[in-house]
Amino acid sequence: MRKNIFQRTWFKLALIGTVLSALVLWQTAYWSRLITLDQIGERSQHTLSLIVQALQGDLSKYRYLPQMLGENERFKGLLRGTPTETEIENASVELSRLSTISGALDTYLMDSTGKTVAASTRTFIGKNFSYRPYFKAAMDGRLGRYFALGTTSGERGYYFAYPVRDNKKILGVFVVKIQVGRHEKSWQDQDGEVIVVDKAGVIFLSSEPKWQFQTLSPLSKEVKTKFRESKQYQNKPLNPLSISSAEAEFSGGNIITITTEKDRGQRLKEQFLIEEEYMADAELRILLLASTKDVGARVRASVATAAIFLISLIFAATAMNERRKRLADRIALQEESNTQLERRVLERTNDLTNVNIELKNEVSERKRAEEEVRRTQVTLVQTAKLAALGQMSAGLSHELNQPLAAIRSYADNAREFLDRKRHDTAKQNLKGISELTERMARIIRNLRTYAREEVIEIRSTSLKSAMDESLLLMDQRIRGEGIAIINTISVDDIAVMGGDVRLQQVFVNLISNALDALEDAPVKEIHISAGFEDEDVIIKIRDTGAGIAEDQIINVFDPFYSSKEVGQGMGLGLSITHALIDQFGGSIAVHNDPRGGANFTLRLKQANFAKKALG
């Protein structure tokens, strides 16, 4: 009877456990997918913002060029009367020169009927483009904007058109056509696909060439008729992409499925997370389609982790239950032995003594096991806390504010210099913008590398590369605080056993610690050097601060130990550094340098590279 009750109880518990396990796994999959999609959405929004800024910047460079050309009396003269062939040729040569300097694709002048009078591309001369919407807008006295395929060249371009006025009379229109397709190559390096569509939904810029001149949805007959009349897309079929909506259940945006035709009639379905921004002036929509193919792998990994945890928990519960049963059996045996002892004291004295000894040993073993479990739990909690607090974030805002401000200043100055026809000075400003954008790209590339997750694997790592990227990450603070870096590591092929990201974290922690020590120092210098000793590489990082109190040196690598004021640090940086160096199979030590300041010495295993003398 008692056995049947136990079996029914155990069956109920097993059923409840199975239901709870299924619920936990389902919730793990649900929230893991939601969090992963949100992370993809945040990255996509930031990337899309940079793409929009680059495209807006490219268009804004040419916005005022047709207006500036229209103020030139030489070109106005071509529209006041009947120009000679020599005047037309000279004007076309000048327009060709201006197109080359500005980077415009074509520059041409039309009279009030839409006939091309002079052009940087000679084949345009004499042709009539009055059917183009940009011509009509300019003749109405407005700035004309338009994207289309060239009827003569067949090239994609964005058009700016502005009226040429003689007092209040509009004599004609100046048009500048720019090549915007060059952005597509840079978009192919993004984590996803980038498309630019007009207000009708036609894709005319795309990082995926097969999507060009397709539509997001079927076009109406009225829209197709309008395109034919304006010859905007020539004879392109403008077929719609096969798009279906998957879901919209998170903060980032919508998920869509795009079906494309592959070789031999195969159909490929891909899911994308779509982020969108609207350029009101240009009436363009810029869409970033981030692939969701990695979401499933992350969800499976999370579910697998949760399943392993649940299985471990079940095994632990089963073991505890078996232990309880054995203990209950021993207690029952002891009770039976005590009952028999009343009747057979003399005969069973030895047996009772042995049983008592076994029980004492069992109790002692249980106490030791419970104490070991307690210590293990404390250690696990501490380890989890250190791991959570030790992760670094890859913020971009502070590092990019200064270059962005400089780019704005350069752009404003360039516009002024162009208005004043100081083209050489304007080119210098544009060169400055190019250099600043390269610097921003390098900072973002290093931050992404530093912030990515790295597999726990010890491998050959370039010492100089890790140090240079760490100094670049800290460059803003180093320059802001006026710190001098004396880095004598100049040999590229010094390789140590470690990991790229984790070795960078070690150097960032030590350099950050040195910067803190130099806050009130009269001489602000950080000395970095490296050398060989036996089979090891020795790296030294020394600051010129006040050093470390002798009674505190022994504690500097302890978790949560800090000499800073409350709120200025958690005391984890050096502890994490010590743990990472241990993982590399190396060691780290610190002492106060006789010349002043603290000197951290790292000893790392040398990879299989030939020793070379340091320069």
SETOR-96618 format. One line per field, with one value per residue (C-alpha): residue number from 1; residue in three letters; chain; x, y, z. Coordinates in Angstrom, 1 decimal. Layout:
residues N
num NUM;...
residu ala;...
chaine A;...
east X;...
north Y;...
up Z;...
end
This chain:
residues 615
num 1;2;3;4;5;6;7;8;9;10;11;12;13;14;15;16;17;18;19;20;21;22;23;24;25;26;27;28;29;30;31;32;33;34;35;36;37;38;39;40;41;42;43;44;45;46;47;48;49;50;51;52;53;54;55;56;57;58;59;60;61;62;63;64;65;66;67;68;69;70;71;72;73;74;75;76;77;78;79;80;81;82;83;84;85;86;87;88;89;90;91;92;93;94;95;96;97;98;99;100;101;102;103;104;105;106;107;108;109;110;111;112;113;114;115;116;117;118;119;120;121;122;123;124;125;126;127;128;129;130;131;132;133;134;135;136;137;138;139;140;141;142;143;144;145;146;147;148;149;150;151;152;153;154;155;156;157;158;159;160;161;162;163;164;165;166;167;168;169;170;171;172;173;174;175;176;177;178;179;180;181;182;183;184;185;186;187;188;189;190;191;192;193;194;195;196;197;198;199;200;201;202;203;204;205;206;207;208;209;210;211;212;213;214;215;216;217;218;219;220;221;222;223;224;225;226;227;228;229;230;231;232;233;234;235;236;237;238;239;240;241;242;243;244;245;246;247;248;249;250;251;252;253;254;255;256;257;258;259;260;261;262;263;264;265;266;267;268;269;270;271;272;273;274;275;276;277;278;279;280;281;282;283;284;285;286;287;288;289;290;291;292;293;294;295;296;297;298;299;300;301;302;303;304;305;306;307;308;309;310;311;312;313;314;315;316;317;318;319;320;321;322;323;324;325;326;327;328;329;330;331;332;333;334;335;336;337;338;339;340;341;342;343;344;345;346;347;348;349;350;351;352;353;354;355;356;357;358;359;360;361;362;363;364;365;366;367;368;369;370;371;372;373;374;375;376;377;378;379;380;381;382;383;384;385;386;387;388;389;390;391;392;393;394;395;396;397;398;399;400;401;402;403;404;405;406;407;408;409;410;411;412;413;414;415;416;417;418;419;420;421;422;423;424;425;426;427;428;429;430;431;432;433;434;435;436;437;438;439;440;441;442;443;444;445;446;447;448;449;450;451;452;453;454;455;456;457;458;459;460;461;462;463;464;465;466;467;468;469;470;471;472;473;474;475;476;477;478;479;480;481;482;483;484;485;486;487;488;489;490;491;492;493;494;495;496;497;498;499;500;501;502;503;504;505;506;507;508;509;510;511;512;513;514;515;516;517;518;519;520;521;522;523;524;525;526;527;528;529;530;531;532;533;534;535;536;537;538;539;540;541;542;543;544;545;546;547;548;549;550;551;552;553;554;555;556;557;558;559;560;561;562;563;564;565;566;567;568;569;570;571;572;573;574;575;576;577;578;579;580;581;582;583;584;585;586;587;588;589;590;591;592;593;594;595;596;597;598;599;600;601;602;603;604;605;606;607;608;609;610;611;612;613;614;615
residu met;arg;lys;asn;ile;phe;gln;arg;thr;trp;phe;lys;leu;ala;leu;ile;gly;thr;val;leu;ser;ala;leu;val;leu;trp;gln;thr;ala;tyr;trp;ser;arg;leu;ile;thr;leu;asp;gln;ile;gly;glu;arg;ser;gln;his;thr;leu;ser;leu;ile;val;gln;ala;leu;gln;gly;asp;leu;ser;lys;tyr;arg;tyr;leu;pro;gln;met;leu;gly;glu;asn;glu;arg;phe;lys;gly;leu;leu;arg;gly;thr;pro;thr;glu;thr;glu;ile;glu;asn;ala;ser;val;glu;leu;ser;arg;leu;ser;thr;ile;ser;gly;ala;leu;asp;thr;tyr;leu;met;asp;ser;thr;gly;lys;thr;val;ala;ala;ser;thr;arg;thr;phe;ile;gly;lys;asn;phe;ser;tyr;arg;pro;tyr;phe;lys;ala;ala;met;asp;gly;arg;leu;gly;arg;tyr;phe;ala;leu;gly;thr;thr;ser;gly;glu;arg;gly;tyr;tyr;phe;ala;tyr;pro;val;arg;asp;asn;lys;lys;ile;leu;gly;val;phe;val;val;lys;ile;gln;val;gly;arg;his;glu;lys;ser;trp;gln;asp;gln;asp;gly;glu;val;ile;val;val;asp;lys;ala;gly;val;ile;phe;leu;ser;ser;glu;pro;lys;trp;gln;phe;gln;thr;leu;ser;pro;leu;ser;lys;glu;val;lys;thr;lys;phe;arg;glu;ser;lys;gln;tyr;gln;asn;lys;pro;leu;asn;pro;leu;ser;ile;ser;ser;ala;glu;ala;glu;phe;ser;gly;gly;asn;ile;ile;thr;ile;thr;thr;glu;lys;asp;arg;gly;gln;arg;leu;lys;glu;gln;phe;leu;ile;glu;glu;glu;tyr;met;ala;asp;ala;glu;leu;arg;ile;leu;leu;leu;ala;ser;thr;lys;asp;val;gly;ala;arg;val;arg;ala;ser;val;ala;thr;ala;ala;ile;phe;leu;ile;ser;leu;ile;phe;ala;ala;thr;ala;met;asn;glu;arg;arg;lys;arg;leu;ala;asp;arg;ile;ala;leu;gln;glu;glu;ser;asn;thr;gln;leu;glu;arg;arg;val;leu;glu;arg;thr;asn;asp;leu;thr;asn;val;asn;ile;glu;leu;lys;asn;glu;val;ser;glu;arg;lys;arg;ala;glu;glu;glu;val;arg;arg;thr;gln;val;thr;leu;val;gln;thr;ala;lys;leu;ala;ala;leu;gly;gln;met;ser;ala;gly;leu;ser;his;glu;leu;asn;gln;pro;leu;ala;ala;ile;arg;ser;tyr;ala;asp;asn;ala;arg;glu;phe;leu;asp;arg;lys;arg;his;asp;thr;ala;lys;gln;asn;leu;lys;gly;ile;ser;glu;leu;thr;glu;arg;met;ala;arg;ile;ile;arg;asn;leu;arg;thr;tyr;ala;arg;glu;glu;val;ile;glu;ile;arg;ser;thr;ser;leu;lys;ser;ala;met;asp;glu;ser;leu;leu;leu;met;asp;gln;arg;ile;arg;gly;glu;gly;ile;ala;ile;ile;asn;thr;ile;ser;val;asp;asp;ile;ala;val;met;gly;gly;asp;val;arg;leu;gln;gln;val;phe;val;asn;leu;ile;ser;asn;ala;leu;asp;ala;leu;glu;asp;ala;pro;val;lys;glu;ile;his;ile;ser;ala;gly;phe;glu;asp;glu;asp;val;ile;ile;lys;ile;arg;asp;thr;gly;ala;gly;ile;ala;glu;asp;gln;ile;ile;asn;val;phe;asp;pro;phe;tyr;ser;ser;lys;glu;val;gly;gln;gly;met;gly;leu;gly;leu;ser;ile;thr;his;ala;leu;ile;asp;gln;phe;gly;gly;ser;ile;ala;val;his;asn;asp;pro;arg;gly;gly;ala;asn;phe;thr;leu;arg;leu;lys;gln;ala;asn;phe;ala;lys;lys;ala;leu;gly
chaine A;A;A;A;A;A;A;A;A;A;A;A;A;A;A;A;A;A;A;A;A;A;A;A;A;A;A;A;A;A;A;A;A;A;A;A;A;A;A;A;A;A;A;A;A;A;A;A;A;A;A;A;A;A;A;A;A;A;A;A;A;A;A;A;A;A;A;A;A;A;A;A;A;A;A;A;A;A;A;A;A;A;A;A;A;A;A;A;A;A;A;A;A;A;A;A;A;A;A;A;A;A;A;A;A;A;A;A;A;A;A;A;A;A;A;A;A;A;A;A;A;A;A;A;A;A;A;A;A;A;A;A;A;A;A;A;A;A;A;A;A;A;A;A;A;A;A;A;A;A;A;A;A;A;A;A;A;A;A;A;A;A;A;A;A;A;A;A;A;A;A;A;A;A;A;A;A;A;A;A;A;A;A;A;A;A;A;A;A;A;A;A;A;A;A;A;A;A;A;A;A;A;A;A;A;A;A;A;A;A;A;A;A;A;A;A;A;A;A;A;A;A;A;A;A;A;A;A;A;A;A;A;A;A;A;A;A;A;A;A;A;A;A;A;A;A;A;A;A;A;A;A;A;A;A;A;A;A;A;A;A;A;A;A;A;A;A;A;A;A;A;A;A;A;A;A;A;A;A;A;A;A;A;A;A;A;A;A;A;A;A;A;A;A;A;A;A;A;A;A;A;A;A;A;A;A;A;A;A;A;A;A;A;A;A;A;A;A;A;A;A;A;A;A;A;A;A;A;A;A;A;A;A;A;A;A;A;A;A;A;A;A;A;A;A;A;A;A;A;A;A;A;A;A;A;A;A;A;A;A;A;A;A;A;A;A;A;A;A;A;A;A;A;A;A;A;A;A;A;A;A;A;A;A;A;A;A;A;A;A;A;A;A;A;A;A;A;A;A;A;A;A;A;A;A;A;A;A;A;A;A;A;A;A;A;A;A;A;A;A;A;A;A;A;A;A;A;A;A;A;A;A;A;A;A;A;A;A;A;A;A;A;A;A;A;A;A;A;A;A;A;A;A;A;A;A;A;A;A;A;A;A;A;A;A;A;A;A;A;A;A;A;A;A;A;A;A;A;A;A;A;A;A;A;A;A;A;A;A;A;A;A;A;A;A;A;A;A;A;A;A;A;A;A;A;A;A;A;A;A;A;A;A;A;A;A;A;A;A;A;A;A;A;A;A;A;A;A;A;A;A;A;A;A;A;A;A;A;A;A;A;A;A;A;A;A;A;A;A;A;A;A;A;A;A;A;A;A;A;A;A;A;A;A;A;A;A;A;A;A;A;A;A;A;A;A;A;A;A;A;A;A;A;A;A;A;A;A;A;A;A;A;A;A;A;A;A;A;A;A;A;A;A;A;A;A;A;A;A;A;A;A;A;A;A
east 0.0;2.7;4.7;1.7;1.3;4.9;4.7;1.7;3.4;6.5;4.5;2.7;6.0;7.5;4.5;4.7;8.5;8.0;5.4;7.6;10.6;8.7;7.5;11.0;12.4;9.6;10.1;13.9;13.4;10.8;12.8;16.2;14.7;13.1;16.4;18.5;16.1;16.2;20.0;20.0;17.5;19.6;22.7;20.7;19.3;22.8;24.2;21.2;21.7;25.3;24.3;21.6;24.1;26.6;24.0;22.6;26.1;26.8;23.6;24.1;27.5;25.8;22.6;23.8;26.0;23.3;22.3;25.9;26.4;23.2;24.5;27.4;26.9;28.8;26.2;23.3;24.6;24.0;20.3;19.7;20.3;21.4;24.9;27.5;29.1;32.3;30.4;28.6;31.9;33.7;30.8;30.7;34.5;34.0;31.1;33.2;36.0;33.6;32.1;35.6;36.5;33.2;32.8;29.4;28.4;26.9;26.3;24.2;22.3;18.8;16.8;13.1;11.8;13.9;16.5;20.1;22.3;25.6;26.7;29.7;28.7;28.5;25.8;23.3;23.5;20.4;18.3;15.1;14.4;11.3;9.4;11.6;9.9;13.1;12.9;9.2;10.0;12.9;10.8;8.3;11.1;11.8;14.8;14.2;15.2;14.8;16.2;16.2;18.1;19.7;17.9;21.2;23.8;21.6;23.3;21.5;21.8;20.3;19.4;19.5;17.9;17.7;16.3;18.6;17.1;17.7;16.2;12.8;12.6;13.5;15.8;16.4;17.5;20.9;21.1;23.7;23.5;25.5;26.4;24.9;25.5;29.0;27.5;26.3;29.8;30.4;26.9;27.9;30.3;27.3;25.7;22.6;21.2;20.6;18.1;16.9;13.4;11.4;7.9;6.4;8.3;10.8;14.3;16.9;19.9;20.6;23.6;22.0;22.3;19.4;17.0;17.7;14.6;12.3;9.4;8.3;4.7;2.9;2.6;-0.7;-1.4;-1.4;2.1;3.4;1.9;3.6;7.0;6.6;5.8;8.8;11.1;12.3;13.2;13.3;12.1;12.8;10.1;9.7;8.6;7.7;9.9;8.3;7.8;5.7;5.4;6.5;5.9;6.2;6.5;9.5;10.7;13.2;11.0;9.3;10.4;9.8;10.5;11.9;11.7;14.3;14.8;18.1;19.7;17.7;14.4;15.2;13.5;15.4;13.5;15.3;14.1;15.2;14.7;13.8;14.7;13.7;14.5;12.9;14.8;12.1;14.0;14.9;11.6;13.6;13.2;16.4;15.9;18.4;17.5;19.4;19.5;18.0;19.8;21.8;18.8;17.9;21.4;21.4;17.9;19.1;22.2;20.0;17.6;20.4;22.0;18.6;18.1;21.5;20.6;17.3;18.8;21.4;18.7;16.7;19.8;20.5;16.9;17.0;20.2;18.9;15.7;17.7;19.9;16.8;15.5;18.7;18.8;15.2;16.1;19.1;16.9;14.3;17.1;18.4;14.9;14.6;18.0;17.1;14.0;16.0;18.6;16.2;15.9;19.4;21.6;24.5;24.3;24.2;26.6;29.3;26.7;25.2;28.6;29.4;26.0;26.6;30.0;28.6;25.8;28.4;30.5;27.4;26.4;30.0;30.1;26.8;28.0;31.1;29.1;26.7;29.7;31.3;28.0;27.8;31.3;30.7;27.6;29.4;32.2;29.7;27.9;31.2;32.4;29.1;29.2;32.8;31.9;28.9;30.7;33.8;32.2;33.1;30.8;31.7;30.2;30.8;29.3;32.2;34.8;32.9;31.6;34.9;35.3;31.6;32.0;35.1;33.4;30.5;32.9;34.8;31.6;30.3;33.7;33.8;30.4;31.6;34.8;32.8;30.5;33.7;35.1;38.1;38.1;41.6;40.8;37.4;39.3;41.5;38.4;36.9;40.2;40.0;36.5;37.8;40.6;38.2;35.7;38.6;39.6;36.0;35.8;39.0;37.7;34.4;36.2;38.5;35.5;33.6;36.6;37.1;33.4;32.8;32.6;35.7;35.9;37.9;41.0;44.6;46.3;49.2;48.4;50.4;51.6;52.1;48.7;46.9;48.8;48.2;44.5;44.3;46.0;43.6;40.6;42.0;43.2;40.4;41.1;44.9;44.8;42.1;44.2;47.5;49.3;52.5;52.8;56.4;55.8;59.0;57.3;58.1;58.6;55.5;56.2;56.4;53.7;52.5;50.0;46.7;43.6;43.2;40.2;41.2;44.8;43.4;41.2;44.4;46.2;43.1;42.7;46.4;46.5;43.2;44.7;47.8;45.7;43.9;47.2;48.4;45.4;47.2;50.8;53.1;54.7;52.2;53.9;53.2;56.2;55.6;58.3;58.8;61.6;62.5;63.6;64.2;61.1;58.9;58.0;58.2;56.0;56.3;53.9;55.1;53.4;55.0;52.3;52.5;52.9;51.1;51.2;53.5;50.9;48.4;50.6;49.7;46.0;45.9;44.8;42.0;38.4;36.6;39.7;40.2;42.0;39.7;36.9;33.4;31.7;34.9;35.6;34.5;38.1;37.6;39.9;43.2;41.5;40.1;43.5;45.1;42.6;43.1;46.9;46.4;44.3;47.2;49.6;51.5;52.0;51.7;53.4;53.6;56.2;57.0;59.6;62.6;62.0;58.5;55.1;53.9;55.5;53.4;55.4;53.6;55.2;53.6;54.4;56.2;54.6;56.6;58.2;62.0;63.4;64.4;66.1;63.7;64.2
north 0.0;2.4;1.4;2.2;5.6;6.4;5.3;7.5;10.5;10.0;9.8;13.1;14.8;13.4;14.7;18.1;18.2;17.3;20.1;22.7;21.6;22.0;25.4;26.5;25.4;27.1;30.4;30.1;29.8;32.6;35.2;34.2;34.8;38.1;39.4;38.3;40.1;43.2;43.2;42.8;45.7;48.0;47.3;47.8;51.1;52.5;51.1;52.6;56.0;56.0;55.0;57.7;60.3;59.3;59.4;62.8;64.2;63.0;64.6;67.9;68.5;69.0;70.7;74.2;73.5;74.2;77.4;78.6;77.8;79.6;82.9;82.8;85.6;83.6;80.8;83.3;84.8;81.5;81.7;85.4;84.9;82.4;81.2;80.3;76.8;78.2;79.6;76.3;74.3;76.6;76.4;72.6;72.4;74.5;72.3;69.2;70.7;71.6;68.1;66.5;68.8;68.3;64.6;65.1;62.6;65.2;68.9;70.6;73.8;73.8;76.7;77.4;74.8;72.0;71.9;71.2;74.2;73.1;70.0;68.3;65.2;66.4;63.8;65.7;68.9;69.5;66.9;67.9;66.8;68.9;65.7;65.3;66.3;68.1;70.5;71.3;72.0;74.3;76.2;76.7;78.4;75.5;73.3;70.1;66.7;63.5;60.0;58.2;56.3;58.5;58.4;58.9;57.2;54.6;55.3;55.7;59.1;61.7;65.0;68.6;71.3;75.0;77.9;80.3;83.8;87.1;89.4;87.8;86.0;82.3;81.8;78.1;75.4;74.2;70.4;68.5;64.7;62.7;59.1;57.5;53.8;54.0;53.6;50.1;48.6;49.9;48.6;45.1;45.1;45.6;42.9;42.7;44.1;47.9;49.2;52.7;53.0;55.9;56.9;54.4;51.6;51.1;49.8;51.8;51.3;47.9;46.1;43.0;43.6;41.2;43.5;46.6;48.0;45.6;46.9;46.3;45.8;45.6;49.0;50.4;51.1;54.9;54.7;52.6;55.1;58.0;56.2;55.6;59.2;60.5;57.7;57.5;53.8;53.4;49.8;48.1;45.6;46.8;43.4;43.1;41.2;38.1;39.5;38.2;39.5;37.1;38.9;42.3;41.2;43.2;46.7;46.7;46.5;44.0;40.6;39.8;36.8;37.3;34.5;34.6;32.3;30.4;28.2;25.4;26.8;26.5;29.0;30.4;31.9;34.3;36.1;39.7;42.2;45.4;48.9;52.0;55.8;58.4;61.2;63.8;66.3;63.5;61.6;58.4;55.5;53.7;50.2;48.0;44.3;42.4;38.6;36.6;33.3;33.4;33.7;30.0;29.0;31.3;30.0;26.4;27.2;28.8;25.9;23.4;25.2;25.3;21.6;20.7;22.7;21.0;17.5;18.3;19.4;16.2;14.0;16.0;15.6;11.9;11.4;13.3;11.2;7.9;9.2;10.0;6.5;4.9;7.1;6.1;2.5;2.9;4.6;1.8;-0.7;1.1;1.1;-2.7;-3.2;-1.3;-3.4;-6.6;-5.2;-5.2;-9.0;-9.8;-7.3;-9.7;-11.5;-8.4;-6.0;-6.2;-5.9;-2.8;-1.2;-1.6;-0.2;2.9;3.4;3.2;5.7;8.2;7.9;8.5;11.6;13.0;12.3;14.0;17.1;17.3;16.9;19.7;22.0;21.3;22.1;25.4;26.3;25.4;27.5;30.6;30.1;29.8;33.0;34.9;33.6;34.6;38.1;38.7;37.5;39.7;42.8;42.1;42.5;45.6;47.6;49.1;52.6;54.9;58.2;59.9;58.6;59.9;63.3;65.2;63.8;64.5;68.1;68.5;67.0;69.5;72.4;71.2;70.7;74.2;75.8;73.8;75.2;78.7;78.2;76.8;79.9;82.0;79.8;78.9;75.3;74.3;75.3;73.5;70.4;70.5;70.7;67.7;65.8;66.5;65.0;61.9;61.5;62.0;59.4;56.9;57.5;57.0;53.7;52.5;53.3;51.5;48.5;48.2;48.7;45.9;43.6;44.4;43.9;40.6;37.3;35.2;31.4;30.2;29.1;29.8;30.6;32.6;36.4;39.4;41.4;44.7;44.4;43.9;46.8;49.2;48.5;48.8;52.2;53.3;52.4;54.5;57.3;59.7;59.6;59.6;62.8;64.4;64.0;65.0;61.6;60.8;57.2;55.9;52.6;50.8;47.7;48.1;44.5;43.2;39.4;39.1;36.4;35.2;32.5;34.2;35.5;38.7;40.1;38.9;40.2;43.5;43.5;42.9;45.8;48.1;47.3;48.0;51.2;52.4;51.7;53.7;56.6;56.7;56.8;59.8;62.0;64.3;63.4;66.3;64.2;62.2;59.4;55.7;53.5;50.3;47.8;44.1;41.7;38.0;35.9;32.1;30.9;33.7;37.3;39.9;43.0;46.0;48.8;51.6;54.9;58.0;58.3;58.1;54.3;51.8;51.8;49.0;47.5;47.3;45.7;42.2;42.9;44.7;41.5;40.6;40.9;44.1;45.5;49.2;52.2;54.6;56.5;54.9;55.1;55.4;51.8;48.3;46.9;44.2;45.3;43.9;40.8;40.0;40.8;38.3;35.6;36.2;35.9;32.7;31.3;32.2;30.1;33.3;35.4;39.0;40.9;44.5;46.6;50.3;51.5;53.4;56.2;56.6;55.0;51.4;48.9;45.9;43.0;40.4;37.0;35.3;32.1;32.8;31.3;29.5;32.6;33.2;35.6;38.9;41.9;44.6;48.0
up 0.0;1.0;-2.1;-4.3;-2.7;-3.2;-6.9;-7.5;-5.8;-7.8;-11.1;-10.3;-9.5;-12.8;-14.8;-13.1;-13.8;-17.5;-17.9;-16.2;-18.2;-21.5;-20.3;-19.4;-22.7;-24.6;-22.7;-23.2;-27.0;-27.1;-25.1;-26.7;-30.2;-29.1;-27.5;-30.5;-32.9;-30.7;-30.8;-34.6;-34.8;-32.7;-34.8;-38.0;-36.8;-36.1;-39.5;-41.4;-39.8;-41.0;-44.5;-44.7;-43.5;-46.2;-48.9;-47.7;-47.6;-51.2;-52.5;-50.6;-52.2;-55.6;-54.5;-55.1;-58.1;-60.8;-59.1;-58.9;-62.6;-63.5;-62.1;-64.6;-67.2;-69.8;-69.7;-69.5;-72.8;-74.6;-73.7;-74.6;-78.3;-80.9;-79.8;-82.4;-82.7;-81.2;-78.2;-77.7;-77.9;-75.5;-73.0;-73.3;-72.7;-69.6;-68.4;-69.0;-66.9;-64.1;-64.2;-63.8;-60.9;-59.0;-59.8;-61.5;-64.1;-66.6;-66.5;-69.2;-70.0;-71.6;-73.0;-72.0;-74.5;-73.0;-75.8;-74.7;-75.6;-74.1;-72.2;-70.8;-72.8;-76.5;-77.4;-75.2;-77.4;-79.4;-77.6;-75.8;-72.2;-71.6;-70.7;-67.6;-64.3;-63.1;-66.1;-65.3;-61.7;-62.6;-65.1;-62.3;-60.4;-58.0;-57.4;-59.4;-58.0;-59.9;-60.2;-63.6;-66.2;-68.7;-72.1;-73.9;-71.6;-70.0;-66.7;-63.4;-61.9;-59.6;-61.1;-59.7;-61.9;-61.2;-63.3;-65.0;-64.5;-66.2;-63.6;-63.0;-66.4;-66.6;-69.6;-69.2;-66.8;-65.6;-64.8;-62.8;-62.9;-60.3;-60.1;-57.0;-57.8;-56.3;-52.9;-53.6;-53.5;-49.9;-48.9;-49.9;-46.8;-44.4;-42.4;-44.6;-47.8;-48.4;-50.9;-51.9;-53.3;-54.7;-53.5;-55.9;-54.4;-57.3;-56.2;-58.1;-55.7;-54.1;-52.6;-54.3;-58.1;-58.9;-57.0;-59.0;-60.9;-59.1;-56.9;-53.3;-54.5;-57.9;-59.7;-60.8;-64.5;-63.7;-62.2;-65.1;-67.6;-65.7;-65.9;-69.6;-70.3;-68.2;-69.5;-65.9;-66.0;-69.8;-70.7;-67.4;-66.6;-63.0;-61.7;-58.0;-55.5;-53.9;-50.4;-47.6;-44.1;-41.4;-38.1;-36.2;-32.6;-31.3;-31.0;-33.9;-36.9;-39.2;-40.4;-44.1;-46.3;-49.8;-52.3;-55.2;-58.2;-58.2;-60.9;-62.4;-61.2;-57.5;-55.2;-52.1;-49.2;-46.9;-43.8;-43.2;-40.4;-42.1;-40.8;-42.7;-42.8;-45.1;-46.8;-47.1;-49.4;-51.9;-51.4;-51.0;-48.6;-47.4;-46.2;-44.4;-44.6;-41.9;-42.3;-39.5;-40.4;-37.2;-35.0;-35.1;-34.1;-31.1;-30.1;-30.4;-28.3;-25.6;-25.5;-25.4;-22.4;-20.6;-21.4;-20.0;-16.8;-16.5;-17.0;-14.4;-12.0;-12.6;-12.0;-8.8;-7.7;-8.5;-6.6;-3.6;-3.6;-3.8;-0.9;1.1;0.5;1.5;4.7;5.5;5.0;7.4;10.0;9.7;10.1;13.2;14.7;14.1;15.5;18.7;19.1;18.8;21.1;24.0;23.6;22.5;24.3;24.9;21.6;19.4;21.2;18.5;15.7;17.3;17.8;14.1;13.0;15.2;13.7;10.2;11.1;12.6;9.4;7.3;9.2;9.0;5.3;4.8;6.7;4.7;1.4;2.5;3.4;0.0;-1.8;0.1;-0.8;-4.5;-4.6;-3.2;-5.7;-8.6;-7.5;-7.2;-10.6;-12.3;-10.7;-11.9;-15.4;-15.7;-14.3;-16.4;-19.8;-21.8;-24.0;-27.4;-27.2;-30.2;-29.2;-27.4;-29.9;-32.9;-31.7;-32.5;-36.0;-36.8;-35.6;-37.7;-40.7;-40.3;-40.1;-43.1;-45.1;-44.2;-45.1;-48.4;-49.4;-48.6;-50.6;-53.6;-53.5;-53.6;-56.4;-54.2;-55.5;-54.3;-50.7;-51.0;-52.2;-49.1;-46.9;-48.7;-48.3;-44.5;-44.5;-46.3;-43.7;-40.8;-42.2;-42.5;-38.9;-37.8;-39.8;-38.2;-34.7;-35.4;-36.9;-33.8;-31.4;-33.1;-33.0;-29.3;-28.4;-30.2;-28.3;-28.5;-28.2;-25.2;-27.1;-26.5;-29.8;-31.3;-31.1;-32.4;-29.4;-31.3;-33.0;-29.7;-28.0;-31.0;-31.1;-27.3;-27.4;-30.2;-28.1;-25.3;-27.6;-26.8;-23.1;-23.6;-25.7;-23.5;-20.4;-22.1;-21.4;-23.3;-24.5;-24.8;-26.7;-27.8;-29.2;-32.9;-34.1;-35.9;-35.5;-31.7;-31.1;-27.7;-26.7;-25.8;-27.6;-29.7;-27.7;-24.3;-24.7;-25.7;-22.6;-20.5;-22.0;-21.8;-18.1;-17.4;-19.5;-17.9;-14.4;-15.4;-16.6;-13.3;-11.5;-13.5;-12.7;-10.4;-11.4;-12.4;-15.2;-17.1;-19.0;-19.7;-20.7;-22.7;-23.6;-24.5;-24.5;-24.4;-21.5;-22.1;-23.8;-22.6;-23.7;-21.0;-21.3;-18.9;-18.5;-16.2;-15.2;-13.6;-10.9;-7.1;-7.1;-4.9;-1.1;0.0;2.3;-0.6;-3.3;-2.0;-2.5;-5.9;-7.8;-5.3;-6.6;-5.5;-4.0;-5.0;-3.6;-5.4;-3.8;-3.6;-7.0;-9.0;-9.5;-8.5;-8.1;-10.8;-13.6;-12.2;-10.9;-14.3;-15.8;-13.4;-14.3;-18.1;-17.8;-15.8;-18.7;-21.1;-18.9;-18.0;-14.9;-13.8;-11.0;-9.9;-8.0;-7.4;-9.8;-8.2;-10.7;-9.5;-10.4;-10.6;-12.9;-14.1;-15.5;-17.7;-18.6;-21.5;-23.4;-26.7;-29.8;-32.5;-34.0;-34.4;-31.8;-33.2;-31.5;-30.5;-32.3
end
